[in-house]
Amino acid sequence: MFKKKHTNYHWKKFNPVFFLTFAFFLFFNIEITKAQNIPILQPENSNKPLFTFYIPNAFTPNGDGINDEFFGKGESIVEYDMWIFDRWGAIIFHGKDLNEKWDGKANGENVQQDVYIWKVRFTDINNKKHDYIGTVTLVK
């Protein structure tokens, strides 16, 4: 695990794909008081993430029902866009929703086994915008 300014990056192994996890945390103390400022409840720091986002670095669109589509997954995301680019920078997929998944096709045709570039832009529940760029390997 690497830490940088309250940002945690976790690599998780998931049959047989590795996921990059982004989880951002906000730490705060809350004190609930009665009418005469007598503390009723003083919970410890909260470790609940502001949002989470997961995306794999490989997938296998071979029709076996396992890792056949490439997509990001997350919580507390209100707006989302994902672009897939070929090695020449041409957009071969654009999804405007977390539920839209790339099936390894461009213009209705299967693409070759290769490394593709993805870009994700989303807005979290606090209206903060996030941009991430990475690569995904399409394995046949």
Secondary structure, 3 states (H helix, E strand, C coil): CEEECCEEEEEEEECCEEEEEEEEECCCCCCEECCCCCEEECCCCCCCEEEEEEEECEECCCCCCCCCCECCEEECEEEEEEEEECCCCCEEEEECCCCCCECCEECCEECCCEEEEEEEEEEECCCCEEEEEEEEEECC
